[in-house]
């Protein structure tokens, strides 16, 4: 039984929701507040509300702090503490890079057990293809290497975004960093998806077991009486 069937949230959905809450929502709030005349530091600080609420909600509903939530809340607390000490909005801008790094590290940490990319394929495929993917994962080491490669691509893309975001935070004008960072993140996600899909189709698909043959239709019970 897969995660979706068991009623558990898929890793793909968790990652997308994490990026929306921790990246998109703060950016939208920042520009909205700036348009209303709020200063940069305050606008960035208020942008932390959505990620903080999400972490609290996760802890309450799951009754535990999972790895992703724990890493994110650690980054939030450190960024807030450093920002109060420095009084610099750039420290808060760098927070976006650290959170993206958290997501990238989380993806890479799935490799020793069940890689993130395998979860993603299971989530977005039909039942027949999903069974073929499960069989290849179970029986074919070369296919497992393809899943590991896809996971590395996604994790590395997010880590690359993290490094570049921190650099932008301390070199670009403050008001332009959130928009540039968002466009950069979308570009890297698209590249990761395209590259991982190309590798899967070229190297993974040929390793999938053959599709099960369609069951033969039962013979018509009256067919032998047609000549009577």
C-alpha positions in Angstrom: 0.0 0.0 0.0 1.4 3.4 -1.0 1.5 6.5 1.2 -1.4 8.1 -0.6 -3.6 5.1 -0.2 -2.8 4.9 3.5 -3.9 8.5 3.9 -0.4 9.8 4.6 0.9 13.0 3.0 3.2 12.4 0.1 6.8 13.7 0.2 6.2 15.6 -3.0 3.2 17.4 -1.5 5.0 18.1 1.8 7.9 19.6 -0.1 5.7 21.8 -2.3 3.7 23.0 0.7 6.9 23.7 2.6 8.2 25.8 -0.3 4.9 27.7 -0.5 4.8 28.5 3.2 8.4 29.1 3.8 9.3 30.9 0.5 6.3 32.2 -1.5 4.1 33.4 1.4 6.9 35.5 3.0 7.8 37.0 -0.3 4.2 38.0 -1.1 3.8 39.5 2.4 7.0 41.4 2.1 6.1 43.2 -1.1 2.6 43.8 0.2 3.9 45.4 3.3 6.5 47.4 1.5 3.8 48.8 -0.8 2.0 49.9 2.3 5.0 51.8 3.5 6.4 49.3 6.1 10.2 49.3 6.5 12.3 46.5 5.2 13.3 44.9 8.5 9.7 44.9 9.8 8.3 43.5 6.6 10.8 40.7 6.6 10.2 39.9 10.2 6.4 39.7 9.7 7.2 37.3 6.8 8.3 34.8 9.4 4.8 34.4 10.7 3.6 31.9 8.1 6.6 29.5 8.6 6.3 29.8 12.4 2.6 29.0 12.3 3.2 26.1 10.0 5.8 24.5 12.3 3.5 24.9 15.3 0.6 23.4 13.4 2.8 20.5 12.4 3.9 19.8 16.0 0.3 20.0 17.2 -1.2 17.7 14.6 1.6 15.2 14.5 2.3 15.4 18.2 6.0 15.3 17.4 8.7 17.4 15.7 9.7 15.7 12.5 13.1 16.2 10.9 11.9 18.8 8.4 9.9 20.9 10.9 12.7 20.7 13.4 15.3 21.9 10.9 13.1 24.8 9.8 12.2 26.0 13.3 16.0 25.9 14.1 16.7 28.1 11.1 13.9 30.5 12.0 15.0 30.9 15.6 18.7 31.5 14.6 17.7 34.0 11.8 15.5 36.0 14.2 18.2 36.0 16.9 20.9 37.1 14.5 18.6 39.7 13.0 17.9 41.2 16.4 21.6 41.3 17.2 22.6 42.8 13.9 19.4 44.8 13.1 20.1 44.0 9.4 17.3 43.0 7.0 20.0 41.1 5.0 20.3 38.5 7.7 16.6 37.8 7.4 16.9 37.6 3.6 19.6 35.0 4.0 17.1 33.0 6.0 15.4 32.0 2.7 18.6 30.4 1.6 19.0 28.5 4.8 15.4 27.1 4.6 16.0 26.0 1.0 19.2 24.3 2.2 17.1 22.5 4.9 14.8 21.1 2.1 17.8 20.1 0.0 19.5 18.3 3.0 16.2 16.6 3.8 15.9 15.3 0.3 19.5 14.0 0.3 18.9 12.3 3.7 16.2 10.1 2.1 18.8 8.3 0.0 19.9 5.6 2.4 16.3 4.3 2.8 13.7 5.2 0.2 14.9 8.1 -2.0 12.7 11.2 -2.4 12.6 10.7 -6.2 11.1 7.2 -5.8 8.4 8.7 -3.6 7.7 11.4 -6.2 7.4 8.8 -9.0 5.0 6.7 -6.9 2.9 9.7 -6.2 2.4 10.9 -9.8 2.0 7.5 -11.6 -1.0 5.2 -12.2 -1.4 1.9 -10.4 0.1 -0.2 -13.2 3.2 1.9 -13.7 3.6 2.2 -9.9 3.7 -1.6 -9.5 6.4 -1.8 -12.3 8.4 0.9 -10.5 8.1 -0.9 -7.2 9.2 -4.2 -8.8 12.2 -2.5 -10.4 13.2 -0.9 -7.2 13.0 -4.2 -5.4 14.8 -6.4 -7.9 17.1 -4.2 -10.0 20.2 -2.4 -8.5 20.7 -0.3 -11.7 17.2 1.1 -11.2 17.9 1.9 -7.6 20.9 3.9 -8.8 18.6 5.9 -11.2 16.4 6.7 -8.2 19.4 7.8 -6.2 20.6 10.0 -9.1 17.2 11.7 -9.4 17.2 12.4 -5.6 20.7 13.8 -5.8 19.7 16.1 -8.6 16.8 17.6 -6.6 18.7 17.9 -3.4 21.7 19.5 -5.2 19.4 22.0 -7.0 18.0 23.2 -3.7 21.4 23.5 -2.1 22.6 25.5 -5.1 19.6 27.8 -4.6 20.5 28.1 -1.0 24.1 29.2 -1.6 23.1 31.7 -4.3 20.4 33.1 -2.2 22.7 33.8 0.7 25.1 35.5 -1.7 22.3 37.6 -3.2 21.1 38.6 0.3 24.4 40.3 1.0 25.2 41.8 -2.4 21.9 42.9 -4.1 19.5 45.8 -3.1 17.3 44.5 -0.3 14.0 45.2 -2.1 15.0 43.2 -5.2 16.3 40.1 -3.5 13.0 38.3 -2.7 11.8 38.6 -6.3 15.1 37.5 -7.8 15.3 34.7 -5.3 11.9 33.4 -6.2 12.5 33.5 -9.9 15.8 31.7 -9.4 14.2 29.0 -7.3 11.5 28.4 -9.9 14.2 28.1 -12.6 16.2 25.6 -10.6 13.2 23.5 -9.8 12.2 23.3 -13.5 15.8 22.4 -14.4 15.8 19.7 -11.7 12.5 18.3 -13.0 13.6 18.2 -16.7 17.0 16.7 -16.0 15.7 14.0 -13.6 12.9 13.1 -16.1 15.4 12.8 -18.9 17.5 10.5 -16.8 14.5 8.4 -15.7 13.2 8.0 -19.3 16.5 7.1 -20.8 18.0 5.0 -18.0 15.2 4.0 -15.7 12.3 3.2 -18.0 14.2 0.5 -19.9 14.8 -1.3 -16.6 11.1 -1.5 -15.7 9.6 -5.0 -16.0 7.3 -5.6 -19.0 3.7 -4.6 -18.6 1.5 -7.5 -17.6 -0.4 -8.9 -20.6 -4.0 -8.1 -21.0 -6.2 -11.1 -19.8 -7.8 -13.0 -22.6 -11.5 -12.5 -23.0 -13.5 -15.6 -22.1 -14.9 -17.5 -25.0 -18.6 -17.0 -25.8 -20.4 -20.0 -24.3 -22.8 -20.0 -27.2 -20.1 -19.7 -29.9 -20.0 -23.4 -30.5 -23.8 -23.4 -31.2 -23.6 -20.7 -33.9 -23.5 -23.4 -36.6 -26.6 -25.2 -35.4 
